[in-house]
Amino acid sequence: MQSGISASQELISAFNTLLSDTSQFGLLVTITGESLTPKETLTGASSNFSSNLSKLTPHLKPDEALYILLRRHDTAPYLIAVTYVPDSAKVRQKMLFASTRLTLVRELGSEHFRETIFATMAEELSVAGFEKHDRHSELEAPLTEEERTLGEVKRAEAEAGAGTGSREIHLSSHMKMPVATDALVALSALGREEGSGLVMLKINPETEVVELFPDSSTPKTITELVNTISSTEPRFTFFRYKASPPRGGEEKNVILFFYTCPSTPGTKAIKFRMVYPLMKRAVLTVATTEAGLQIEKKFEVEEPSEITEEIVTSELFPETETKAGFRRPKRPGR
């Protein structure tokens, strides 16, 4: 699916100028509302790429993400696309820039870019940083753009802070819960109708970090969804569902939340039953406030098999009761 964020007409115009005007060294791009917009144009001091990098330095803030389109090569494709997401940037901004970078390149035309680069530090965009990048690129096995994007997001977040790609959500003064950043990225993409429409989260029993459970399923119906949810371990499941009313009418495109906690024996299951209920509220909080999800309905069951299309439909399209008007009771004896 296409991202809800798209290139503005101003960006397309500025980009066309970058392509035609060889005196321009680069174009800085940001996200404004639901659009990719131009921020500033960089004029080259010379025809040498390394010499022009000094023009970029003042724009690399330690807490502000940025897209950077640079003229680097003498033959087509001339440009490179850099996604600069520093460690100190806000988590939501990190998610948004990391997950929208492919949209930027596709909308402007991937044929114009020799390569795409993901950077988390200003030093990576220095002369020495590009030389190091070039050496690594010669050694790396070729990956698809999607594989490279996922790896770079994970790498960037793994390097942040103490080396854990997580976001701490404070539940109280005595408890806090870290959420893996790839889980936040997946939730944010779900809200923009990207991906498979399914995000499943689990709690790592060793670290108590809420992690993204990898699954390539693309369920469309409630029955297909139920078949993807574990019947032995708890799950927090977010599902985009296109529901049709039972008696005709307008279809609903909604996000549903399911908390399942199967009754299985063992000490591991006991710990799960203690930890998951405590974390449920916080998971919902991060989904709505950090990832911007609008959850239509929430369901809590033990076994996934308890989830049926009839139950979901009845919650989404409740029948309206027809109440009889008030009638004065008859007087006795009449």
Protein Blocks (a to p, Z undefined) as FASTA:
>chain_A
ZZfbdcdfklmmmmmmmmmmmkbmbdcdddehjaccdfbdcddfbfbfklmmmmmmmmmc
fkbccdddddfbfbdcfbdcdddddfkbcfklmmmmmmmmmmmmmmnopklpmbdcddfb
fklmmmklmmmmmmmmmmpccddfklmmmmmmmmmmmmgojhpacddddfblmbccdddf
klmmmmmmmmnopajhpacddddfklopacddddfbdcfbfklmmmmpcckbccdddddd
ddddfkgpaddddddddddddddedjklmmmmmmmmmmmmmmmmmmmmmnopacfbdcdd
fblklpcfklmmmmmmccddddddddddddehZZ
